[in-house]
Amino acid sequence: MQNWATALRIGASLTTPPESKTRTHLADLPRAYLWIWGPMLVVLGAGSLILNPDFGVGDEVTAKHLFGVFETNGWHGLAGGSAGLASVVSAWTGRWVREVALGVAVLGGLIPAVIFLIAGDGAAALDLIPVDTDDAITLHLLPGVIGVACVCIVSIQASS
């Protein structure tokens, strides 16, 4: 009797429409975003804190180039490392995945990108973080757009 039940379950999985398998994979987009972006943020944050652990404010803001490209300081490293740790924990546990992905994308990506681009290259955004246009686009704007897109695709798919 147990063999028949197993065969029925296997048969049922073989006849599952391809759309439902696609939907399952789409549901994993925010988690994949967190798994890719989270460890990168942890590495960038740690590198920033090691390279320039300065937490200067106002006229005392200093900047050093991480990997010879991105201007950074202690504030920038702390924010990136914290967002990265939250991303990894959420991806690992599977809890609040869409919420954390959206939060990291908007609060760590889109909003800082806008602030940095408005402040301009070489300025100190909010008198805390040195601004670099390359950083604003490659490490904030693009990942922010990708993260929001991942969450929106899953939300649209879930509502249909």
C-alpha positions as CSV (number, residue, x, y, z in Angstrom):
1,M,0.0,0.0,0.0
2,Q,2.8,2.4,0.8
3,N,4.4,1.8,-2.6
4,W,1.2,2.9,-4.4
5,A,1.1,6.1,-2.3
6,T,4.7,6.8,-3.2
7,A,4.0,6.2,-6.9
8,L,1.0,8.5,-6.8
9,R,3.1,11.3,-5.2
10,I,5.9,10.8,-7.8
11,G,3.3,10.8,-10.6
12,A,1.7,14.0,-9.2
13,S,5.0,15.8,-9.1
14,L,5.7,14.8,-12.7
15,T,2.4,16.3,-13.9
16,T,2.9,19.6,-12.1
17,P,2.4,22.4,-14.6
18,P,5.7,24.2,-15.5
19,E,4.1,27.6,-14.4
20,S,4.0,26.5,-10.7
21,K,7.7,25.5,-10.8
22,T,8.5,28.9,-12.3
23,R,6.5,30.6,-9.6
24,T,8.4,28.8,-7.0
25,H,11.7,29.9,-8.5
26,L,10.5,33.5,-8.8
27,A,9.6,33.5,-5.1
28,D,13.3,32.9,-4.3
29,L,14.4,36.2,-6.0
30,P,14.5,38.4,-2.9
31,R,16.4,35.7,-1.0
32,A,18.9,35.3,-3.9
33,Y,19.3,39.1,-3.9
34,L,20.1,39.0,-0.2
35,W,22.5,36.1,-0.6
36,I,24.4,37.9,-3.3
37,W,24.3,41.4,-2.0
38,G,24.6,40.7,1.7
39,P,28.1,39.1,1.8
40,M,29.3,41.7,-0.6
41,L,28.1,44.5,1.7
42,V,29.8,42.7,4.7
43,V,33.1,42.6,2.8
44,L,32.8,46.2,1.6
45,G,31.8,47.4,5.1
46,A,34.6,45.5,6.8
47,G,37.1,46.7,4.2
48,S,35.9,50.3,4.8
49,L,36.2,50.0,8.5
50,I,39.7,48.6,8.3
51,L,40.9,51.1,5.7
52,N,39.4,54.2,7.2
53,P,37.9,53.7,10.7
54,D,37.4,57.5,11.0
55,F,33.9,58.7,12.2
56,G,34.5,62.4,11.5
57,V,31.6,64.8,11.2
58,G,31.2,68.0,9.2
59,D,34.6,69.5,8.2
60,E,36.4,66.6,9.8
61,V,35.1,64.0,7.4
62,T,37.9,62.1,5.8
63,A,37.9,59.8,2.8
64,K,40.1,56.9,1.6
65,H,39.6,54.9,-1.5
66,L,38.5,51.3,-1.1
67,F,40.0,49.1,-3.9
68,G,41.3,52.3,-5.4
69,V,37.8,53.3,-6.5
70,F,35.2,54.0,-3.8
71,E,35.6,56.8,-1.3
72,T,34.7,55.6,2.2
73,N,35.0,56.2,5.9
74,G,33.8,54.6,9.2
75,W,30.2,55.7,8.8
76,H,29.9,54.3,5.3
77,G,31.5,51.0,6.4
78,L,29.3,50.7,9.5
79,A,26.1,51.3,7.4
80,G,27.2,48.8,4.7
81,G,28.4,46.2,7.1
82,S,25.1,46.4,9.1
83,A,23.0,46.2,6.0
84,G,25.0,43.2,4.9
85,L,24.7,41.4,8.2
86,A,20.9,41.9,8.2
87,S,20.8,40.6,4.6
88,V,22.8,37.5,5.4
89,V,20.8,36.7,8.6
90,S,17.5,37.1,6.8
91,A,18.6,35.0,3.8
92,W,20.0,32.3,6.2
93,T,16.9,32.1,8.4
94,G,14.3,32.7,5.6
95,R,12.5,35.2,7.9
96,W,11.3,38.6,6.6
97,V,13.1,38.0,3.3
98,R,11.0,40.3,1.2
99,E,10.9,43.0,3.8
100,V,14.6,43.0,4.4
101,A,15.3,42.9,0.7
102,L,13.1,45.9,0.1
103,G,14.6,47.7,3.1
104,V,18.2,47.1,2.0
105,A,17.3,48.1,-1.6
106,V,15.5,51.3,-0.6
107,L,17.3,52.4,2.6
108,G,20.7,51.2,1.6
109,G,20.4,51.6,-2.1
110,L,18.0,54.1,-3.6
111,I,17.8,56.7,-0.9
112,P,21.6,57.0,-0.4
113,A,22.1,57.1,-4.2
114,V,19.8,60.1,-4.5
115,I,21.4,61.8,-1.5
116,F,24.9,61.1,-2.9
117,L,24.1,62.2,-6.4
118,I,22.5,65.5,-5.1
119,A,25.5,66.2,-2.8
120,G,27.9,65.7,-5.7
121,D,31.3,64.1,-6.2
122,G,33.8,65.0,-3.5
123,A,31.2,66.4,-1.0
124,A,30.3,64.9,2.4
125,A,26.6,63.7,2.3
126,L,24.8,64.7,5.5
127,D,28.2,65.9,6.8
128,L,29.0,62.2,7.4
129,I,29.8,60.2,4.3
130,P,32.3,61.1,1.6
131,V,30.5,61.1,-1.8
132,D,31.9,59.3,-4.9
133,T,29.7,59.2,-8.0
134,D,31.0,55.7,-9.0
135,D,30.0,54.5,-5.5
136,A,26.6,56.1,-5.8
137,I,25.8,54.4,-9.0
138,T,27.4,51.0,-8.8
139,L,27.0,50.2,-5.1
140,H,23.7,52.1,-4.3
141,L,21.6,52.9,-7.3
142,L,22.0,49.7,-9.4
143,P,21.6,47.3,-6.5
144,G,18.7,49.3,-5.2
145,V,16.9,49.0,-8.5
146,I,17.6,45.3,-8.7
147,G,16.4,44.7,-5.1
148,V,13.1,46.6,-5.7
149,A,12.6,44.7,-8.9
150,C,13.1,41.3,-7.2
151,V,10.5,42.2,-4.6
152,C,8.1,43.7,-7.1
153,I,8.3,40.6,-9.4
154,V,7.5,38.3,-6.5
155,S,4.6,40.6,-5.2
156,I,3.1,40.8,-8.7
157,Q,3.4,37.0,-9.2
158,A,1.8,36.4,-5.7
159,S,-1.2,38.5,-6.5
160,S,-1.9,36.8,-9.8
